[in-house]
Amino acid sequence: MSSMAAASAKKPSFWRTVKAVAWSFVGLRARGDYEEDVKNLNPLHIIVVGLIAVVVFVAVLVLLAKWMVAR
């Protein structure tokens, strides 16, 4: 049973992908964690979350710039 619990813990999930992409944006990712992500995460999820993160990042920068100029 313990092998089944370990296998289910390694199952790719959307939340795990979000965390991996967030750490990648910051640039703080341990090599072991990176290698584990490569083995366990769905590449399609990584692309989707990465694109969403880029859009949110750019939107925040634009809103921040507009707010600073308006002052």
C-alpha positions as CSV (number, residue, x, y, z in Angstrom):
1,M,0.0,0.0,0.0
2,S,2.8,2.4,0.7
3,S,4.0,2.2,-3.0
4,M,0.5,3.2,-4.1
5,A,0.5,6.2,-1.8
6,A,3.9,7.2,-3.1
7,A,2.7,6.8,-6.7
8,S,-0.4,8.9,-6.1
9,A,1.7,11.6,-4.4
10,K,3.8,11.9,-7.6
11,K,0.7,12.2,-9.8
12,P,0.8,15.4,-11.9
13,S,-1.6,18.0,-10.6
14,F,-2.5,21.5,-11.8
15,W,-1.6,23.0,-8.4
16,R,1.9,21.3,-8.5
17,T,2.4,22.8,-12.0
18,V,1.4,26.3,-10.8
19,K,4.0,26.0,-7.9
20,A,6.7,24.8,-10.3
21,V,6.1,27.6,-12.8
22,A,6.0,30.2,-10.0
23,W,9.3,29.0,-8.6
24,S,10.7,29.1,-12.2
25,F,9.6,32.7,-12.6
26,V,11.4,33.7,-9.4
27,G,14.5,31.7,-10.5
28,L,14.8,29.7,-7.2
29,R,14.5,26.1,-8.1
30,A,16.6,23.2,-6.7
31,R,18.0,20.9,-9.3
32,G,16.4,17.9,-7.7
33,D,13.0,19.5,-7.7
34,Y,13.5,20.5,-11.3
35,E,14.3,16.9,-12.3
36,E,11.4,15.6,-10.4
37,D,9.1,18.1,-12.1
38,V,10.4,17.1,-15.5
39,K,9.5,13.5,-14.8
40,N,6.1,14.1,-13.2
41,L,4.5,17.2,-14.7
42,N,2.3,17.4,-17.8
43,P,4.0,19.6,-20.5
44,L,0.7,21.0,-21.6
45,H,-0.1,22.2,-18.1
46,I,3.3,23.9,-17.9
47,I,2.7,25.7,-21.2
48,V,-0.8,26.8,-20.2
49,V,0.2,28.0,-16.7
50,G,3.3,29.7,-18.1
51,L,1.2,31.7,-20.6
52,I,-1.3,32.7,-17.9
53,A,1.5,33.7,-15.6
54,V,3.1,35.9,-18.4
55,V,-0.3,37.6,-19.1
56,V,-0.9,38.3,-15.4
57,F,2.7,39.6,-14.9
58,V,2.4,42.0,-17.9
59,A,-1.0,43.2,-16.8
60,V,0.3,43.9,-13.3
61,L,3.2,45.9,-14.8
62,V,0.9,47.9,-17.0
63,L,-1.5,48.6,-14.2
64,L,1.4,49.6,-11.9
65,A,2.8,51.9,-14.6
66,K,-0.6,53.6,-15.2
67,W,-1.1,54.0,-11.5
68,M,2.3,55.6,-11.0
69,V,1.8,58.0,-14.0
70,A,-1.6,59.0,-12.7
71,R,-0.1,60.2,-9.4
